[in-house]
């Protein structure tokens, strides 16, 4: 159950961050509720996950790393942001790091 909640926390954070981009520096005010709700949900879910006993290093590491990788990829897809080969390698390394954190946390 903690992993499902962590996935929801990541999705909430990514949604809020992409909404920040869509808001054009908060000039497009219709995005503000999405931003606020997304970040509130993300931090509430992260707090719940930690209260359920997931180690903070695992929870935050996976949350932050997955958020960075997914946001970079979706930024390219949605907003046509720059995404170089070097950035793709970075995303792959982040994914590897998340796997290593998970394996390290279970032993």
C-alpha positions as CSV (number, residue, x, y, z in Angstrom):
1,X,0.0,0.0,0.0
2,X,2.9,2.4,0.7
3,X,4.1,2.1,-2.8
4,X,0.7,2.9,-4.3
5,X,0.6,6.0,-2.1
6,X,4.1,6.9,-3.1
7,X,3.1,6.6,-6.8
8,X,0.2,9.0,-6.1
9,X,2.5,11.4,-4.2
10,X,4.9,11.4,-7.2
11,X,2.0,11.9,-9.7
12,X,0.7,14.8,-7.5
13,X,4.0,16.5,-7.4
14,X,4.7,16.1,-11.1
15,X,1.2,17.5,-11.9
16,X,1.8,20.5,-9.7
17,X,5.2,21.2,-11.2
18,X,4.0,20.9,-14.7
19,X,1.1,23.2,-13.8
20,X,3.6,25.7,-12.6
21,X,5.1,25.7,-16.0
22,X,1.7,25.9,-17.7
23,X,0.8,28.9,-15.5
24,X,3.6,31.0,-17.1
25,X,4.9,32.3,-13.8
26,X,1.4,32.3,-12.2
27,X,0.2,34.7,-14.8
28,X,-2.4,32.2,-16.0
29,X,-4.3,32.0,-12.7
30,X,-6.6,29.1,-13.6
31,X,-3.6,26.8,-12.8
32,X,-3.2,28.0,-9.3
33,X,-5.7,25.6,-7.7
34,X,-4.1,22.7,-9.5
35,X,-0.7,23.7,-8.2
36,X,-1.8,24.2,-4.6
37,X,-3.9,21.0,-4.5
38,X,-1.1,19.0,-6.2
39,X,1.6,20.1,-3.8
40,X,-0.7,19.7,-0.8
41,X,-1.6,16.2,-1.9
42,X,2.1,15.3,-2.6
43,X,3.3,16.4,0.8
44,X,0.3,14.9,2.7
45,X,0.8,11.6,1.0
46,X,4.6,11.6,1.7
47,X,3.9,12.3,5.3
48,X,1.4,9.4,5.4
49,X,3.9,7.1,3.8
50,X,6.5,8.0,6.4
51,X,4.0,7.5,9.2
52,X,3.3,4.1,7.8
53,X,7.0,3.2,8.4
54,X,8.7,3.5,5.0
55,X,12.3,4.7,5.6
56,X,12.7,8.4,4.8
57,X,15.7,7.8,2.6
58,X,13.8,5.4,0.5
59,X,10.5,7.4,0.4
60,X,12.1,10.8,-0.3
61,X,14.8,9.3,-2.6
62,X,12.3,7.6,-4.9
63,X,9.8,10.5,-4.7
64,X,12.4,13.1,-5.6
65,X,14.2,11.1,-8.3
66,X,11.1,9.8,-10.0
67,X,9.7,13.3,-9.9
68,X,12.7,14.8,-11.6
69,X,12.8,12.1,-14.3
70,X,9.1,12.1,-15.1
71,X,9.0,15.9,-15.1
72,X,11.9,16.2,-17.5
73,X,10.3,13.7,-19.9
74,X,6.8,15.2,-19.7
75,X,8.3,18.7,-20.0
76,X,9.7,17.6,-23.4
77,X,6.5,15.9,-24.5
78,X,4.0,18.6,-23.3
79,X,6.1,21.8,-23.6
80,X,8.7,20.8,-26.1
81,X,11.4,21.6,-23.5
82,X,15.0,20.8,-24.5
83,X,15.9,17.2,-23.7
84,X,19.4,16.2,-24.8
85,X,21.1,12.8,-25.0
86,X,23.0,13.8,-21.9
87,X,19.8,14.5,-20.1
88,X,18.4,11.1,-21.2
89,X,21.5,9.4,-19.7
90,X,20.8,11.3,-16.5
91,X,17.2,10.1,-16.4
92,X,18.5,6.5,-16.9
93,X,20.9,7.0,-14.1
94,X,18.2,8.3,-11.9
95,X,16.1,5.2,-12.6
96,X,19.0,3.0,-11.8
97,X,19.5,5.0,-8.5
98,X,15.9,4.4,-7.6
99,X,16.3,0.7,-8.1
100,X,19.4,0.6,-6.0
101,X,17.7,2.6,-3.2
102,X,14.9,0.1,-3.2
103,X,17.2,-2.9,-3.1
104,X,19.3,-1.3,-0.4
105,X,16.3,-0.5,1.7
106,X,15.0,-4.1,1.8
107,X,18.2,-5.6,3.1
